[in-house]
Amino acid sequence: MNKVHRLFHTVKHLKPVQILNRLQRKFNKIQLCDEGGEPRPKSQQWIRYELLPSPFIGGKKFKFLNHEGEVSDWNDERQEKLWLYNLHYFDDLNAEQALNRKASLDNLIDKWIDENSPLTGNGWEPYPQSLRIVNWVKYFLSIGEPSSKVLTSIYQQANVLAQDLEYHLLGNHLFANAKALVFAGCFFDGDRAESWLDTGLKILDKEIPEQILQDGGNFELSPMYHNIILADMLDLYNLANTYNLVSLNHRKGQWKLTIEKMLHWATAMSHPDGDVSFFNDSAKGIAARQGCLHEYAVALGIEVRQKRIPAGPELISDYLKDSGYFVAQNDKIKAILDIAKVGPDYIPGHAHADTLSFELSAFGQRVFVNGGTSIYGLSEERLRQRKTESHNTVEVDGQDSSEVWSGFRVARRAYPAQPVINEQNGKLQVSCSHNGYKRLSGKVTHSRNWLFTDEQLVITDKVDGSFTSAVAHYHIHPDVEVTQVGDIVELTLITGERLFVESNGKLEIARTTWHPEFGISIPNKKLVITFTEPQLEFILRY
């Protein structure tokens, strides 16, 4: 496929506003303002809730993305751009135990103002700018009014952001822009602040129903980004309580309902260890864990409904229909099945070619895991982590189910058919297919059937059409010991429990890597099972 063809199948899904904004940004002349603003009086105290551990190591050192660095140059070209973004976010202001270092944090804020001239460097790009504005406002809502120097800086940053909204990207970037305008608009008094507040709320009024699906999932279909947006929603609800403004109060009820649905989705899509599952761009250590988000909600007075916890062999299911995930669990296992689109057509930047993949924990431990995400940007490794072979699903003729390319691009993509779900006689069956391989000369359709009982999971894959090779990949958590005895693979958990795998295909154990966090790559093993006939069976006994 030539580059022009691939580019066409990528850009044809974009919204007109994305294309128009890309053009506008080339000619956009941002107007700076010299004045600062006066703080708006609060109605009640901001509830400080520290969701994440501090990235501060000591002295001038911080650890972002599992990589250490110093605050010596805010735009150090030796550092990756994402690391520099994290430096400019100032997440540390609201991290665990941060207030014990108030003097050094205040000095770091002053240092940023002194060393980052307006419109210069990474820190003035709209996404890090949005996160920093919110972090600074939250910090000063916690400790009291900042100096006039800091007030002026926040005011100037919000003024710049209001002229530089990321309509070319939309999604979580535009959401972050809007949230920052709402925070700045509440924090300051005056006409300009009211304009920011009005603009931010109008964007949120459109983006919340667009980005948060009816089942509570974020439309980019990444458990990590879902938890980030959920934390944003909790912050907005917290802000509405802090400032008794009519424009916020009449939105609080709907925000609360959205938060409750999002909490349910976050719980469903987490493993028993409490952390996110790895579908699309997802990794530990970036977003707050679902347990912390529940506690934050409770602190804000939001009632959190407790979901039924499996207490025996009976299978409990949860079909997240709007986002396209299915959860099956009992007292032994929890499986999360991906029967979803890769994401919204106009913004699939965080998508992986993982259609009809799954993850599974047994006896509280992760066993079958997708490859995860340890890197962004443009590299062969970034591409490998997005490919079908890095997920627990089927690869046909060495091709990906969706054409992922560059760092954040998707050309022709897989669309799943309507799943068929049956629950009867203690068995649970989920069947689905996708058309991602229809673009191949053999017009291939991949169908997968999961059949759960209280003792085993049987996965049946069928590949219809003409093909040369088809391979199913099953990635295994590095803590699981993998041994093969004859035709059976034995999986031994660190707690001593054993699971057994067998298949009618040609089964091999291969070495690969797992990426649970940014900056971390851990050797692990995967089962590579080659089709020897059009239908492949995988049996997992637990």
Backbone hydrogen bonds, N-H to C=O, Kabsch-Sander energy under -0.5 kcal/mol:
donor,donor_aa,acceptor,acceptor_aa,energy
6,R,2,N,-2.2
7,L,3,K,-2.7
8,F,4,V,-2.4
9,H,5,H,-2.0
10,T,6,R,-0.8
10,T,7,L,-0.6
11,V,7,L,-2.8
12,K,8,F,-1.9
13,H,10,T,-0.8
14,L,11,V,-1.6
18,Q,15,K,-1.0
19,I,15,K,-1.4
20,L,16,P,-2.9
21,N,17,V,-2.3
22,R,18,Q,-1.5
23,L,19,I,-1.5
24,Q,20,L,-2.5
25,R,21,N,-2.4
26,K,22,R,-0.6
26,K,23,L,-0.9
27,F,23,L,-0.6
27,F,24,Q,-1.3
28,N,24,Q,-0.8
30,I,28,N,-0.7
32,L,30,I,-0.6
40,R,187,F,-2.5
43,S,242,T,-3.0
44,Q,242,T,-1.6
48,R,46,W,-0.9
51,L,49,Y,-0.9
57,I,61,K,-2.4
58,G,61,K,-1.3
61,K,58,G,-2.5
62,F,69,G,-2.8
63,K,55,P,-2.9
64,F,62,F,-0.6
64,F,67,H,-2.0
67,H,64,F,-1.8
69,G,62,F,-2.2
71,V,60,K,-2.0
72,S,70,E,-1.7
73,D,70,E,-0.6
76,D,73,D,-1.4
79,Q,76,D,-1.8
84,L,80,E,-2.0
85,Y,81,K,-2.7
86,N,82,L,-2.1
87,L,83,W,-1.8
88,H,84,L,-1.9
89,Y,85,Y,-1.3
90,F,86,N,-0.8
91,D,86,N,-0.5
93,L,90,F,-1.4
94,N,91,D,-1.6
95,A,92,D,-1.2
96,E,52,L,-2.3
98,A,95,A,-1.8
100,N,97,Q,-1.3
101,R,98,A,-2.4
102,K,99,L,-1.1
105,L,101,R,-2.3
106,D,102,K,-2.7
107,N,103,A,-2.0
108,L,104,S,-1.9
109,I,105,L,-2.1
110,D,106,D,-2.1
111,K,107,N,-2.4
112,W,108,L,-2.3
113,I,109,I,-2.2
114,D,110,D,-2.4
115,E,111,K,-2.0
116,N,112,W,-1.1
120,T,117,S,-1.8
124,W,121,G,-1.3
125,E,122,N,-1.8
129,Q,125,E,-2.2
130,S,126,P,-2.1
131,L,127,Y,-2.1
132,R,128,P,-2.4
133,I,129,Q,-2.5
134,V,130,S,-1.8
135,N,131,L,-2.4
136,W,132,R,-3.0
137,V,133,I,-2.4
138,K,134,V,-2.9
139,Y,135,N,-2.2
140,F,136,W,-2.4
141,L,137,V,-2.2
142,S,138,K,-1.2
143,I,139,Y,-1.8
144,G,140,F,-2.0
151,L,147,S,-2.6
152,T,148,S,-2.4
153,S,149,K,-1.7
154,I,150,V,-2.7
155,Y,151,L,-2.3
156,Q,152,T,-2.4
157,Q,153,S,-2.7
158,A,154,I,-2.5
159,N,155,Y,-2.0
160,V,156,Q,-2.1
161,L,157,Q,-2.6
162,A,158,A,-2.3
163,Q,159,N,-0.5
163,Q,160,V,-1.4
164,D,161,L,-2.3
167,Y,165,L,-1.8
169,L,166,E,-1.0
170,L,166,E,-2.6
173,H,170,L,-1.1
174,L,170,L,-0.9
175,F,171,G,-2.0
176,A,172,N,-2.1
177,N,173,H,-2.1
178,A,174,L,-2.5
179,K,175,F,-2.5
180,A,176,A,-2.1
181,L,177,N,-2.0
182,V,178,A,-2.2
183,F,179,K,-2.4
184,A,180,A,-2.8
185,G,181,L,-2.6
186,C,182,V,-1.7
187,F,183,F,-2.3
188,F,184,A,-1.8
189,D,38,E,-2.9
194,E,190,G,-2.0
195,S,191,D,-2.0
196,W,192,R,-2.1
197,L,193,A,-2.6
198,D,194,E,-2.6
199,T,195,S,-2.6
200,G,196,W,-2.9
201,L,197,L,-2.5
202,K,198,D,-2.1
203,I,199,T,-2.1
204,L,200,G,-2.4
205,D,201,L,-2.6
206,K,202,K,-1.1
206,K,203,I,-0.6
207,E,203,I,-3.1
208,I,204,L,-2.7
210,E,206,K,-0.9
211,Q,207,E,-3.6
212,I,208,I,-2.6
213,L,211,Q,-0.7
213,L,217,G,-3.0
216,G,213,L,-2.1
219,F,211,Q,-3.0
221,L,218,N,-2.3
226,H,222,S,-2.7
227,N,223,P,-1.8
228,I,224,M,-1.6
229,I,225,Y,-2.6
230,L,226,H,-2.4
231,A,227,N,-2.1
232,D,228,I,-1.8
233,M,229,I,-2.4
234,L,230,L,-2.2
235,D,231,A,-2.2
236,L,232,D,-2.3
237,Y,233,M,-2.2
238,N,234,L,-2.4
239,L,235,D,-2.5
240,A,236,L,-2.2
241,N,237,Y,-1.6
242,T,238,N,-1.6
243,Y,239,L,-2.4
244,N,242,T,-0.6
245,L,243,Y,-2.3
248,L,245,L,-0.8
249,N,245,L,-2.9
250,H,246,V,-1.9
251,R,248,L,-1.5
252,K,248,L,-1.2
253,G,249,N,-0.6
255,W,251,R,-2.4
256,K,252,K,-2.6
257,L,253,G,-1.8
258,T,254,Q,-2.2
259,I,255,W,-2.5
260,E,256,K,-2.3
261,K,257,L,-1.9
262,M,258,T,-2.4
263,L,259,I,-2.5
264,H,260,E,-1.6
265,W,261,K,-2.1
266,A,262,M,-2.5
267,T,263,L,-2.0
268,A,264,H,-2.4
269,M,265,W,-2.3
270,S,267,T,-1.3
271,H,275,D,-2.5
274,G,271,H,-2.6
277,S,269,M,-1.3
279,F,277,S,-1.0
281,D,350,H,-2.5
282,S,280,N,-0.9
284,K,516,P,-3.3
286,I,283,A,-0.6
290,Q,274,G,-0.8
293,L,289,R,-1.9
294,H,290,Q,-2.1
295,E,291,G,-1.9
296,Y,292,C,-2.2
297,A,293,L,-2.1
298,V,294,H,-2.3
299,A,295,E,-2.2
300,L,296,Y,-1.3
301,G,298,V,-1.7
302,I,297,A,-2.7
303,E,301,G,-0.5
305,R,303,E,-0.6
316,I,329,Q,-3.2
318,D,327,V,-2.0
320,L,318,D,-0.8
320,L,325,Y,-2.5
321,K,319,Y,-1.6
324,G,320,L,-2.5
325,Y,320,L,-1.5
326,F,337,L,-1.9
327,V,318,D,-2.2
328,A,335,A,-2.4
329,Q,316,I,-2.2
330,N,333,I,-2.2
331,D,312,G,-2.1
334,K,361,S,-2.1
335,A,328,A,-3.3
336,I,359,E,-2.6
337,L,326,F,-3.3
338,D,357,S,-2.7
339,I,324,G,-2.2
339,I,337,L,-0.8
342,V,414,A,-0.6
347,I,344,P,-1.5
351,A,348,P,-2.1
353,A,386,R,-3.0
354,D,352,H,-1.9
356,L,338,D,-1.5
357,S,354,D,-1.7
359,E,336,I,-2.0
360,L,368,F,-2.3
361,S,334,K,-2.7
362,A,365,Q,-2.8
363,F,332,K,-3.7
365,Q,362,A,-2.0
367,V,360,L,-2.7
368,F,360,L,-1.7
369,V,367,V,-0.6
369,V,475,H,-1.8
371,G,390,S,-2.4
373,T,282,S,-0.6
373,T,515,H,-1.2
379,S,377,G,-0.7
383,L,379,S,-2.0
384,R,380,E,-2.6
385,Q,381,E,-2.2
386,R,382,R,-0.8
386,R,383,L,-0.8
387,K,383,L,-0.8
387,K,384,R,-0.8
390,S,387,K,-1.4
391,H,388,T,-2.0
393,T,391,H,-2.1
395,E,471,V,-3.2
396,V,399,Q,-0.6
397,D,469,S,-3.3
399,Q,396,V,-2.4
403,E,412,R,-3.2
404,V,402,S,-2.0
405,W,409,R,-2.3
409,R,405,W,-1.9
411,A,403,E,-2.5
417,A,433,S,-3.0
420,V,431,S,-2.5
421,I,419,P,-0.5
422,N,429,Q,-2.7
424,Q,427,K,-1.9
427,K,424,Q,-2.0
428,L,452,F,-2.3
429,Q,422,N,-3.2
430,V,450,W,-2.4
431,S,420,V,-2.5
432,C,448,R,-2.3
434,H,446,H,-2.0
435,N,415,Y,-1.4
438,K,435,N,-1.9
440,L,437,Y,-1.5
443,K,440,L,-2.1
444,V,437,Y,-1.4
445,T,464,D,-2.4
446,H,434,H,-1.3
447,S,445,T,-0.5
447,S,462,K,-2.8
448,R,432,C,-3.2
449,N,460,T,-2.1
450,W,430,V,-3.2
451,L,449,N,-0.5
451,L,458,V,-2.2
452,F,428,L,-3.4
452,F,450,W,-0.5
453,T,456,Q,-2.4
457,L,540,L,-2.6
458,V,451,L,-2.5
459,I,457,L,-0.5
459,I,538,F,-3.1
460,T,449,N,-2.6
460,T,458,V,-0.5
461,D,459,I,-0.5
461,D,536,L,-2.9
462,K,447,S,-2.7
463,V,534,P,-2.1
464,D,445,T,-2.5
464,D,462,K,-0.6
466,S,442,G,-1.8
467,F,465,G,-0.5
471,V,395,E,-2.7
472,A,529,I,-2.9
473,H,393,T,-2.5
474,Y,527,L,-2.1
476,I,525,K,-2.7
477,H,367,V,-3.0
480,V,477,H,-2.1
481,E,492,T,-2.7
483,T,481,E,-0.5
483,T,490,E,-2.3
485,V,483,T,-0.5
485,V,488,I,-3.1
486,G,484,Q,-0.5
488,I,485,V,-1.9
489,V,501,V,-2.7
490,E,483,T,-3.6
490,E,488,I,-0.5
491,L,499,L,-3.2
492,T,481,E,-2.5
492,T,490,E,-0.6
493,L,491,L,-0.6
493,L,497,E,-3.0
496,G,493,L,-1.8
499,L,491,L,-2.7
500,F,541,R,-2.1
501,V,489,V,-2.7
502,E,539,I,-1.8
504,N,537,E,-1.2
506,K,530,T,-2.0
507,L,505,G,-0.8
508,E,528,V,-2.0
510,A,508,E,-0.6
510,A,526,K,-3.0
512,T,524,N,-2.7
514,W,522,I,-3.1
515,H,371,G,-2.4
518,F,284,K,-0.5
519,G,374,S,-2.2
520,I,517,E,-1.7
522,I,514,W,-3.2
524,N,512,T,-2.1
525,K,476,I,-0.6
526,K,510,A,-2.4
527,L,474,Y,-2.9
528,V,508,E,-2.9
528,V,526,K,-0.5
529,I,472,A,-2.7
529,I,527,L,-0.6
530,T,506,K,-2.6
530,T,528,V,-0.6
531,F,470,A,-2.7
536,L,461,D,-3.2
538,F,459,I,-2.6
539,I,502,E,-2.9
540,L,457,L,-3.1
540,L,538,F,-0.5
541,R,500,F,-3.0
541,R,539,I,-0.5
542,Y,455,E,-2.5
542,Y,540,L,-0.5
